[in-house]
Amino acid sequence: MEKLKRKLIGYYRYYGITDNTENLDKFRYLVRRLTFKWLNRRSQKRSYNWISFDAMFKYFNIPKAKVYVNIFELKEDITYIL
């Protein structure tokens, strides 16, 4: 889970710009669904249900989507593009 956490934080830092929160939320939702799917494929019986899976996500403190770069604040610094 630490590897998943690092990859999500890296994705959020790269794509976390203003007005992209909807896509970041969609990405997190898909990652949760795929993680749930693959963790339940480990044996012939289900390893997790959604309640215990949510508890596991909270236990490992998997980050939520966050905007790291506000493009409106960058306009003052980047004058050579305009």
C-alpha positions, 0 to 999 in steps of 0.5 A, a space after each residue: 500500500 505504501 507503493 500505491 500511496 507514493 504513486 498516487 501522490 506523484 500522479 497528483 503532483 504532476 496532474 494536480 493543477 487548477 480545474 483538474 480536480 474532477 479528473 483527479 477524483 475520477 482517477 482515484 475512483 478508478 484506482 480504488 475499484 481496480 485495487 479492490 478487484 485485484 485484492 479480491 482475486 488473490 484467492 477463491 473467496 473474497 478477501 475484502 468487501 467494500 466496508 473492510 476495503 474502505 477501512 483499509 484505505 483509511 488505515 493506510 491513509 491513502 491520499 485524496 486528490 489535491 491541487 498542487 499548482 494554481 495556474 492563476 498564481 503563476 501568471 505573474 511569474 511567467 510573463 515571457 509566454 504571454 
